Amino acid sequence: MAVQPVQIRSFRVCFRLERRIHKIDRWRIPLPFGVPLRGLGYAAVALFAILFAARLPLVGDVLGLLPAPFRYAILPAGIAYALTRWEIDGRAAHAAGLALLRMRLEPARLSAFRPVAPLGQVSFDDVSVASDARGARLRRAEVVGPARMIVRYPVRARERRGRLVLERGAGDALWRGTEITLQPGQRAVLR
């Protein structure tokens, strides 16, 4: 018998193995591709979650209204099917759920593999912002006082919602810049 060559369009298919059940003893499962073991695990967890939720005050009353075959067979199978089909960024539902749980429980900032507190307000010494090859333009920024800014291009200044809004005006660079002093808590927005 001659062996037929198999064309593989992507090796991702080859290495993405999923264990499935096709037969139980001599009985063939009537699904074309069998039942994934992961789906059986999801169904078992869903059934235990439903049994646990049935003992809760409000949720148990709602679950008690459902017929027993729907509550103990169809609902866990539906949840298992949805979780088996649901992939987030190529991850299985349980792997994505664990990653989300880790993200929520672990600290957001690390330094030398230790948690650190988030930085509060950061203050700088003199910061110079110069134009580049694309031309002279103001960079978008928000400056919170106390601060002293020197703007070397013509600007239109207006007050809006308690903030000083600076927009680039017409004209070339100024020989002497315009000095703007912000008191503590005052804000200037560069657009």
N, C-alpha and C positions, 0 to 999 in steps of 0.2 A: 504494500500500500504506500503510495507516494505521500510525502508530507507536504501539506499546503503551507506556503509562507504566510505569515501574519504581518500585516502592516501596522506598525506602532506609530501613531501620530504624536504622542506625547508620553514621555517616560513617567510623568506625574501619575498617569493611569496605572502604570505597572507597579509603582511603589506605594500606591495608596490602597493598601489591602484592608478589607473589612470582613470580619468573620461573620458568616451567615449560616442559618440553619435551613436546609432544604428538605430534610426528611426527619421524621421521628419514627424510629424502628422501620416498618415497611410502609408507613403512611406518608405520602408526598404532600408537603404543605402547598395549598392551592394558590400560591403567589408566584409570579413568574421568576423573581430573583431571590426568593426565600425571605427570611426574617433576619435582620441584623441583630447580633447579640447586644449591641448597644441599645437598640430599641427595646429589647426585653428588660434590660436594666432600667431604662427610663420608665417603662410601664410599671415595674415593681416599686420604684421610688414614688411614682405618682399614686399608686394604690395605697402605699403606706401614708402618703401625705393626705389622701382623701379620708382614710380611716382616722388619722389624727385630727383632721379638720372637722370630722363628724362629731367629735366630743366638745368642740368649742361652742359657746352659747349661740351666737347669731348665725355663724356659718353652718353649724350643725342643723339648725332649723331649715335653712335653705336646701342643704344637701338631702335632708329627710323628705323633701317634697319630690325628689327625683325617684323614679322606679329603680329597684335594686339592680337589674341587668345593666341599665345605663350608668348607674353610679359606680358599680364594681367591675365592669368590663369595657363598655364603650368609651367612657370618659378617660380611664387610664390609657387605653389603646390610642385614643385621639391625641392625648397629650404626648405620648411616646412618639407617635407619627410626626407631630409638629416639631418636637425637639430633635428627632432624627434628621428631618429635612432642613432644619434651621442651622445655618453656618454663619458665623460672624468672622469676617476677615479670614476665611478658610479654616477656622477652628470649629470643632464640634461644640455643641451647646454646653456640655459640662466643662470643657476646657475654657471656653469664653467666660462662663460663670465663675470659675475659680480665679481666672485672671482679674475679673471685675472685683471679686471679694478681696483679693490680695491688694489691688489698687486702693480700695477703700480703707483697708486695715493698716497698710504700711505707711510710714511717714512720707510726705510729699517731697521733702528735701533731705538729702544726705550729704555729709561731708566726712570723708575717710570712713565710709560705711557706718556712720553713726547719724542718728536723726539730729537735725538742727532746727532752731526756731526760724520762722520766716523773717526776712529783713524788714525793718520798719521803713521810715523815711530815710532815703539816702541823700547825703549832701556831698557836693563836690567842691573842690577849689575852683579856680578859673577854668572854664571850659570854652575853648575856641571852636567855632563852627565856621569853616571856610567853604567857599564855592569850589566846585570841581570842574572838569572839562565840559560838562553839560551846560554850564552857564551859571549865572548868579541867580539864585532863588532861595527863598526861605524854606527851611526844612520844617515839616510838621512837628510841633512839640507843644508841651504844656509845662510851664515853669511856675512853681509855687514858691512864694516868698518866704523868708527874706532872700532877695536876690537883687543883683545889679546887672542889667543887660545893656550892651552897647550894640546897636543895630547900625550897620554901615551902608544900608541901602534905603532908599525912600520907602516909607511904610505909611499905610492908612490905619489909624488907630480908632477904635470905637469900643464903647463899653456895651457888653451884652450879658445879661443875667449875672451881674456882679463880677464879670471877668473882662479883662482887657484883651480884645481881639486885634491882632496885628496882621495885615495883609500887605503883600508887596505892592508898592506904587510904581508909577512910571518914572524912568530916569536912570542915570548911571550911578555908580558907587559914589558915596559921599567921601570927601576928604576927611572930615571930622564926623564921627558917628554920633547918633542920637543916643543919649544915655537914658535908660528907663530904670527906675528904682522901685522894687516891690517890697511892701511892708510884710511882716509875718502874716501868713494866711491869704494874702492876695494872690491872684492867679493871672497869668498872661498866656494866651493861646496864640501860637504862630501858625498861620495857614498859608 
